[in-house]
Amino acid sequence: AKTAAKVAAPAAAPPLVDPSALQDLGSQLDSPAVAKGFARDYTNMWDRRYQSLATSLDSGDDAAALDAALSLKTSSALVGGVRLAELARELEDAIRVGDADLARLLLREVAESGNETVDELQLSYLEEN
């Protein structure tokens, strides 16, 4: 019982990807193929989305940074990128309150989580038959 409690304790961070999100999207659209296409587009667009976010933060364009963070938050939630969606929400909040230092710190976490999310989607969802 002690081992199980220790294993369960570090579960504070949200999961990287919730596979049920894409299944739900496929059901709502009545087309698993469309949901899979959305996930594929999401993975293909990751680098551009991240660069847009990073560039707008670096240049101090808060409106563009906020737009990029909102887009990332919404699209990540749709594909089940739970951790990335949460980080994008935190980044959105930092931008709204003008906390550039926190925004830069979160941007590094977004980059790491985004790369991991894309890898996980490609391995667990897009390479399935």
Residue pairs with C-beta under 8 A, 6 or more apart in sequence:
13 83
14 82
14 83
14 86
15 82
15 83
16 81
16 82
16 83
16 84
16 113
16 116
16 117
16 120
17 79
17 80
17 81
17 82
17 117
17 120
17 121
17 124
17 125
18 80
18 82
19 80
19 124
19 125
20 80
21 77
21 78
21 79
21 80
21 82
22 35
22 36
22 38
22 39
22 79
22 80
22 125
23 32
23 35
25 35
25 38
25 78
25 79
26 32
26 33
26 34
26 35
26 36
29 35
36 125
36 126
38 78
38 79
39 79
39 121
39 125
39 126
40 126
42 75
42 76
42 78
42 79
42 81
42 118
42 121
43 118
43 121
43 122
43 126
46 114
46 115
46 117
46 118
49 68
49 71
49 72
49 75
49 114
50 110
50 111
50 114
52 64
52 68
53 65
53 68
53 69
53 72
53 91
53 107
53 110
54 107
54 111
56 62
56 64
56 65
56 67
56 68
57 65
57 95
57 100
57 103
57 104
57 107
60 100
62 95
62 98
65 95
65 103
66 92
66 95
66 96
69 88
69 91
69 92
69 95
70 88
70 92
72 84
72 85
72 88
72 110
72 114
73 85
73 88
73 89
73 92
74 85
76 82
76 84
76 85
76 88
76 117
77 85
79 117
79 121
80 121
81 113
81 114
81 117
81 121
83 113
83 117
84 110
84 113
84 114
84 117
87 106
87 109
87 110
87 113
88 110
90 106
91 103
91 106
91 107
91 110
94 100
94 102
94 103
94 106
95 103
